[in-house]
């Protein structure tokens, strides 16, 4: 039996770990030019230091989810923090490109385990309104990390190009704290899984075809799952429209130096943190579908304003509205997955959230970048507004036709 005190202690460890999943890439953004110069590589190669871990997360998350379902979330969580610290902190001690790239692969493995285990631990430790609050805090921590870690990385980079890698080592003491405070939840919670879900899961069967068929069967029985994953994919793709293209746009409105540009991105993260922090209060009064519909409308307005903004002040509103939307969509996604996923396979289906999210981040520049030579940066924001509008119309139609599926 997990006590209330253990749940309270665990929450803050989980929230702290959630910021690390964002830090994995965010802290190095400001030092990409220094990495390029110090290692003597191209800008594209230096950029791989930031993106490689995301590709690894996409591939490794389903494996992490299967491990969580097999042994419970506690051990993958603690072990993932240790691997994260080793992989990230290795950058302090390497001074050539390929070993550094290899360390980012290790970091991705640790991040995949932490990301998925945090989600399942929240599902296992909290119920009802407490779970909504924990999911909100988790998303708020992500947004706060997106605001703070680039500033930390930029400041550390002024001392030495590789000093930001040392910040990853914070995961090692956090892993020790997690080992001492996070309770084992796997056996007590999954023993009560509904029999039809356990039987349908095919989790015990060694045959790959049977496991794939069982997974497809879950998606057929619970048709709300796929739209939720696509929502998370789209939210991350639109988030990275801001991360990637907004700094390139800001000089057009008179914002040219790196620190003011970082403040706009920090405002985006701060707005997301505020929205996520009050998420549990909002969801008491409004259906999750309405909150997500509101987020999509905020994105339509925000990207629409970005496409016509002419001053630095006008350019603030789009990043704030985008952040508010992220703060509403992310916790809603996790709550829906908890509701739809079979209880004995929450690790597996939670891992798909990470895979879809990081795929959206990775593909965002590839999807929107080719528009820049054709319609310019403002046109990219107009296209993002159109994507959000289509999503709003699609969710509105789904909500009207099958509201009970997205409660």
C-alpha positions as CSV (number, residue, x, y, z in Angstrom):
1,X,0.0,0.0,0.0
2,X,1.5,3.3,-1.1
3,X,1.0,6.0,1.6
4,X,0.0,9.6,1.0
5,X,3.4,10.7,2.2
6,X,5.1,8.5,-0.4
7,X,2.9,9.9,-3.1
8,X,3.8,13.5,-2.2
9,X,7.5,12.7,-2.1
10,X,7.3,10.9,-5.3
11,X,5.5,13.7,-7.1
12,X,8.4,16.1,-6.8
13,X,11.0,13.5,-7.9
14,X,8.8,12.8,-11.0
15,X,8.4,16.6,-11.7
16,X,12.2,17.1,-11.4
17,X,12.8,14.1,-13.8
18,X,10.3,15.6,-16.3
19,X,12.4,18.7,-16.7
20,X,15.4,16.5,-17.6
21,X,13.5,15.0,-20.6
22,X,13.3,18.6,-22.0
23,X,16.8,19.5,-21.0
24,X,18.2,16.6,-23.1
25,X,18.2,18.9,-26.1
26,X,17.3,22.4,-24.9
27,X,20.4,23.1,-22.9
28,X,22.7,22.7,-25.9
29,X,20.8,25.0,-28.3
30,X,22.8,28.1,-27.5
31,X,26.2,26.4,-27.9
32,X,25.7,24.8,-31.3
33,X,28.1,27.3,-32.9
34,X,30.7,26.6,-30.2
35,X,30.4,22.9,-30.8
36,X,30.8,23.4,-34.5
37,X,34.0,25.5,-34.0
38,X,35.5,23.5,-31.2
39,X,35.1,20.1,-33.0
40,X,35.8,21.5,-36.5
41,X,32.5,20.1,-38.0
42,X,29.8,21.6,-40.1
43,X,26.8,23.3,-38.7
44,X,24.6,20.4,-39.8
45,X,26.9,17.9,-38.0
46,X,26.9,20.1,-34.9
47,X,23.1,20.1,-35.0
48,X,23.1,16.3,-34.8
49,X,24.4,16.6,-31.3
50,X,21.0,18.1,-30.4
51,X,18.7,15.9,-32.6
52,X,20.3,12.4,-32.3
53,X,18.9,11.7,-28.9
54,X,15.4,12.4,-30.2
55,X,15.7,9.8,-33.0
56,X,16.9,7.3,-30.4
57,X,13.9,8.1,-28.2
58,X,11.5,7.4,-31.1
59,X,13.1,3.9,-31.6
60,X,13.8,3.0,-28.0
61,X,10.5,4.1,-26.4
62,X,8.5,1.0,-27.4
63,X,11.3,-1.1,-25.9
64,X,11.2,1.0,-22.7
65,X,7.4,0.6,-22.6
66,X,7.7,-3.2,-22.9
67,X,10.3,-3.2,-20.1
68,X,8.0,-1.1,-17.9
69,X,5.1,-3.5,-18.5
70,X,7.3,-6.5,-17.6
71,X,9.1,-5.3,-14.5
72,X,7.2,-2.2,-13.4
73,X,8.1,1.5,-13.8
74,X,10.4,2.0,-10.8
75,X,13.5,0.2,-11.9
76,X,13.5,1.6,-15.5
77,X,13.0,5.0,-14.0
78,X,15.9,4.8,-11.6
79,X,18.1,3.0,-14.2
80,X,17.1,5.5,-16.9
81,X,18.2,8.4,-14.7
82,X,21.6,6.8,-14.3
83,X,22.0,6.1,-18.0
84,X,20.8,9.7,-18.7
85,X,23.5,11.2,-16.4
86,X,26.3,9.0,-17.8
87,X,25.3,9.7,-21.5
88,X,24.8,13.4,-21.1
89,X,27.7,14.0,-18.7
90,X,30.1,12.2,-21.0
91,X,30.3,15.4,-23.1
92,X,32.4,16.9,-20.4
93,X,35.2,14.5,-21.2
94,X,35.2,14.0,-24.9
95,X,36.6,16.4,-27.5
96,X,35.9,14.7,-30.8
97,X,32.7,14.4,-32.8
98,X,32.0,10.7,-33.1
99,X,32.4,9.9,-29.4
100,X,30.2,12.8,-28.5
101,X,27.6,11.6,-31.0
102,X,27.8,8.1,-29.4
103,X,27.2,9.6,-26.0
104,X,24.0,11.2,-27.3
105,X,22.8,7.8,-28.3
106,X,23.3,6.7,-24.7
107,X,21.5,9.8,-23.5
108,X,18.5,9.0,-25.8
109,X,18.2,5.5,-24.3
110,X,18.1,6.9,-20.8
111,X,15.6,9.6,-21.8
112,X,13.3,7.1,-23.3
113,X,13.2,5.0,-20.1
114,X,12.7,8.1,-17.9
115,X,10.0,9.6,-20.1
116,X,7.9,6.4,-20.3
117,X,8.4,5.5,-16.6
118,X,7.4,8.9,-15.4
119,X,4.1,8.6,-17.3
120,X,3.3,5.2,-15.9
121,X,4.3,6.1,-12.4
122,X,1.9,8.9,-12.4
123,X,-0.8,6.6,-13.7
124,X,0.0,4.1,-10.9
125,X,0.5,6.4,-8.0
126,X,-2.4,8.9,-8.5
127,X,-6.1,8.7,-9.2
128,X,-8.8,11.1,-10.3
129,X,-8.1,14.7,-9.6
130,X,-4.7,13.9,-8.1
131,X,-3.7,12.3,-11.4
132,X,-4.9,15.4,-13.3
133,X,-2.9,17.6,-11.0
134,X,0.2,15.4,-11.3
135,X,-0.1,15.4,-15.2
136,X,-0.5,19.2,-15.1
137,X,2.6,19.6,-12.9
138,X,4.5,17.2,-15.2
139,X,3.6,19.3,-18.3
140,X,4.3,22.5,-16.3
141,X,7.8,21.2,-15.5
142,X,8.4,20.4,-19.2
143,X,7.4,24.0,-20.1
144,X,9.5,25.5,-17.4
145,X,12.5,23.4,-18.5
146,X,12.0,24.7,-22.1
147,X,12.2,28.2,-20.7
148,X,15.1,27.8,-18.2
149,X,17.5,25.2,-19.7
150,X,18.5,27.2,-22.8
151,X,19.4,30.1,-20.5
152,X,21.4,27.8,-18.3
153,X,23.2,26.3,-21.3
154,X,24.0,29.8,-22.7
155,X,25.4,31.0,-19.4
156,X,27.5,27.8,-18.9
157,X,28.7,28.0,-22.5
158,X,30.2,31.4,-21.8
159,X,32.6,29.7,-19.3
160,X,33.6,26.7,-21.5
161,X,32.0,25.2,-24.6
162,X,31.5,21.8,-22.9
163,X,30.4,23.0,-19.5
164,X,26.7,22.6,-20.3
165,X,27.2,18.9,-20.6
166,X,28.1,18.8,-16.9
167,X,24.5,19.8,-16.0
168,X,23.3,16.4,-17.2
169,X,25.1,14.9,-14.2
170,X,22.3,16.2,-11.9
171,X,20.5,13.0,-13.0
172,X,22.8,10.8,-11.0
173,X,21.9,12.2,-7.5
174,X,18.3,12.4,-8.6
175,X,18.5,8.7,-9.4
176,X,19.7,8.0,-5.9
177,X,16.8,10.1,-4.5
178,X,14.4,8.2,-6.8
179,X,15.8,4.8,-5.6
180,X,15.1,5.9,-2.0
181,X,11.7,7.5,-2.5
182,X,9.8,6.0,-5.4
183,X,7.7,3.0,-4.3
184,X,7.2,-0.2,-6.3
185,X,3.8,-0.1,-8.0
186,X,3.8,-2.7,-10.7
187,X,2.5,-5.8,-8.9
188,X,-0.3,-4.1,-6.9
189,X,-1.8,-2.2,-9.8
190,X,-1.6,-4.6,-12.6
191,X,-2.9,-7.6,-10.8
192,X,-6.3,-5.8,-11.1
193,X,-6.2,-5.5,-14.8
194,X,-9.4,-6.5,-16.5
195,X,-9.2,-10.1,-17.7
196,X,-10.3,-9.3,-21.3
197,X,-7.5,-6.7,-21.7
198,X,-4.9,-9.0,-20.3
199,X,-6.0,-11.8,-22.6
200,X,-6.2,-9.6,-25.6
201,X,-2.8,-8.1,-25.0
202,X,-0.9,-11.1,-26.0
203,X,1.9,-9.7,-23.9
204,X,2.9,-13.2,-22.7
205,X,3.2,-14.6,-26.2
206,X,6.6,-14.8,-27.8
207,X,5.3,-14.5,-31.3
208,X,5.9,-11.1,-32.9
209,X,3.0,-11.4,-35.3
210,X,0.6,-12.2,-32.4
211,X,1.8,-9.2,-30.4
212,X,1.3,-6.9,-33.4
213,X,-2.1,-8.3,-34.0
214,X,-3.0,-7.8,-30.3
215,X,-1.8,-4.2,-30.5
216,X,-3.9,-3.6,-33.6
217,X,-6.9,-5.1,-31.8
218,X,-6.5,-2.6,-29.0
219,X,-6.5,0.3,-31.5
220,X,-9.7,-1.1,-33.1
221,X,-11.4,-1.5,-29.7
222,X,-10.3,1.9,-28.5
223,X,-10.5,4.2,-31.6
224,X,-9.8,7.3,-29.5
225,X,-6.1,6.2,-29.1
226,X,-4.9,7.0,-32.6
227,X,-6.3,10.6,-32.7
228,X,-4.7,11.3,-29.4
229,X,-1.3,10.2,-30.7
230,X,-1.8,12.3,-33.8
231,X,-2.8,15.2,-31.7
232,X,0.5,14.9,-29.7
233,X,2.5,14.6,-32.9
234,X,0.9,17.7,-34.3
235,X,1.3,19.7,-31.1
236,X,5.1,18.9,-31.1
237,X,5.4,19.7,-34.7
238,X,3.8,23.1,-34.2
239,X,5.8,23.7,-31.0
240,X,9.0,23.3,-33.1
241,X,7.7,25.7,-35.7
242,X,8.1,28.2,-32.9
243,X,11.5,26.8,-31.7
244,X,13.0,26.5,-35.2
245,X,11.5,29.3,-37.2
246,X,10.6,32.1,-34.7
247,X,14.2,33.0,-34.0
248,X,14.8,33.4,-37.7
249,X,11.7,35.6,-38.0
250,X,12.4,37.9,-35.1
251,X,15.1,40.0,-36.8
252,X,12.3,41.2,-39.2
253,X,10.6,42.9,-36.3
254,X,13.8,44.4,-34.9
255,X,14.9,41.6,-32.4
256,X,18.4,40.7,-33.5
257,X,20.6,39.6,-30.6
258,X,20.6,36.2,-29.0
259,X,19.5,37.1,-25.5
260,X,16.3,38.9,-26.5
261,X,15.5,36.1,-28.8
262,X,15.9,33.6,-26.0
263,X,13.4,35.6,-23.9
264,X,10.7,35.1,-26.6
265,X,11.3,31.3,-26.4
266,X,11.3,31.6,-22.6
267,X,8.0,33.3,-22.7
268,X,6.6,30.4,-24.8
269,X,7.8,27.9,-22.1
270,X,6.5,30.1,-19.2
271,X,3.0,30.4,-20.8
272,X,2.9,26.6,-21.2
273,X,4.0,26.2,-17.6
274,X,1.2,28.5,-16.3
275,X,-1.5,26.7,-18.3
276,X,-0.3,23.3,-17.2
277,X,-0.1,24.3,-13.6
278,X,-3.8,25.2,-13.5
279,X,-4.8,22.3,-15.7
280,X,-6.4,20.3,-12.9
281,X,-8.6,23.2,-12.0
282,X,-9.6,23.8,-15.6
283,X,-10.5,20.1,-16.2
284,X,-12.8,20.1,-13.2
285,X,-15.0,22.7,-15.0
286,X,-14.5,21.8,-18.6
287,X,-14.3,18.6,-20.6
288,X,-10.8,17.8,-21.9
289,X,-12.0,18.0,-25.5
290,X,-13.1,21.6,-24.9
291,X,-9.7,22.5,-23.5
292,X,-7.9,20.9,-26.5
293,X,-10.3,22.7,-28.9
294,X,-9.5,25.9,-27.1
295,X,-5.7,25.2,-27.5
296,X,-6.1,24.6,-31.2
297,X,-8.0,27.9,-31.5
298,X,-5.2,29.6,-29.6
299,X,-2.7,28.3,-32.1
300,X,-4.8,29.5,-35.0
301,X,-4.9,33.0,-33.6
302,X,-1.2,32.9,-32.5
303,X,0.2,31.7,-35.8
304,X,-2.1,34.0,-37.6
305,X,-0.8,37.0,-35.7
306,X,2.8,35.9,-36.3
307,X,2.1,35.9,-40.0
308,X,1.3,39.7,-39.9
309,X,3.2,41.0,-36.9
310,X,5.3,44.1,-37.6
311,X,6.7,45.1,-34.2
312,X,8.6,43.4,-31.4
313,X,5.6,43.9,-29.1
314,X,3.2,42.3,-31.5
315,X,5.6,39.3,-31.8
316,X,5.1,38.5,-28.1
317,X,1.5,37.4,-28.4
318,X,2.1,34.4,-30.8
319,X,4.6,32.7,-28.5
320,X,2.4,33.3,-25.4
321,X,-0.7,31.8,-27.2
322,X,1.4,28.9,-28.5
323,X,2.6,28.2,-25.0
324,X,-0.9,28.3,-23.5
325,X,-2.0,25.8,-26.0
326,X,0.9,23.4,-25.3
327,X,0.1,23.6,-21.6
328,X,-3.5,22.4,-22.3
329,X,-2.7,19.7,-24.9
330,X,0.2,17.8,-23.3
331,X,-1.6,16.8,-20.0
332,X,-4.8,16.1,-21.9
333,X,-2.9,13.7,-24.1
334,X,-1.4,11.8,-21.2
335,X,-4.8,11.6,-19.4
336,X,-6.5,10.2,-22.5
337,X,-3.8,7.6,-23.0
338,X,-4.3,6.5,-19.4
339,X,-8.0,6.2,-20.0
340,X,-7.8,4.3,-23.2
341,X,-4.7,2.0,-22.8
342,X,-5.3,-1.5,-21.3
343,X,-4.2,-1.4,-17.7
344,X,-1.7,-4.2,-18.2
345,X,0.0,-2.4,-21.1
346,X,0.2,1.2,-20.0
347,X,4.0,1.1,-20.5
348,X,3.6,0.1,-24.1
349,X,1.0,2.6,-25.0
350,X,2.6,5.4,-23.0
351,X,5.8,4.8,-24.9
352,X,4.0,5.6,-28.1
353,X,3.4,9.1,-26.8
354,X,7.1,9.7,-26.7
355,X,7.6,8.2,-30.1
356,X,4.9,10.4,-31.7
357,X,6.0,13.5,-29.9
358,X,9.7,13.3,-30.8
359,X,8.8,12.3,-34.3
360,X,6.8,15.5,-34.6
361,X,9.7,17.5,-33.3
362,X,12.1,15.9,-35.7
363,X,9.9,16.2,-38.8
364,X,8.7,19.8,-38.1
365,X,11.7,21.5,-39.9
366,X,11.4,18.9,-42.7
367,X,7.6,19.6,-43.2
368,X,7.6,23.3,-42.8
369,X,11.1,24.2,-43.9
370,X,10.5,23.7,-47.7
371,X,7.8,26.4,-47.5
372,X,10.3,29.1,-46.6
373,X,11.7,29.7,-50.1
374,X,8.2,29.6,-51.5
375,X,6.1,31.7,-49.1
376,X,8.7,33.1,-46.6
377,X,8.7,32.7,-42.8
378,X,5.4,34.5,-42.5
379,X,3.9,32.0,-44.8
380,X,5.2,29.2,-42.6
381,X,3.2,30.6,-39.7
382,X,0.2,30.9,-42.0
383,X,0.6,27.2,-42.8
384,X,0.9,26.4,-39.1
385,X,-2.3,28.3,-38.5
386,X,-4.0,26.3,-41.2
387,X,-2.9,23.0,-39.7
388,X,-4.2,24.1,-36.3
389,X,-7.5,25.1,-37.9
390,X,-7.9,21.7,-39.6
391,X,-7.2,20.1,-36.3
392,X,-9.8,22.2,-34.6
393,X,-12.4,21.3,-37.2
394,X,-11.5,17.6,-37.0
395,X,-11.7,17.5,-33.2
396,X,-14.9,19.5,-33.2
397,X,-16.5,16.9,-35.6
398,X,-15.2,14.0,-33.5
399,X,-16.5,15.6,-30.3
400,X,-19.9,16.1,-31.8
401,X,-20.2,12.6,-33.2
402,X,-18.6,10.6,-30.5
403,X,-18.1,12.8,-27.4
404,X,-18.0,9.8,-25.1
405,X,-14.8,8.6,-26.7
406,X,-12.8,11.7,-25.7
407,X,-13.9,12.4,-22.2
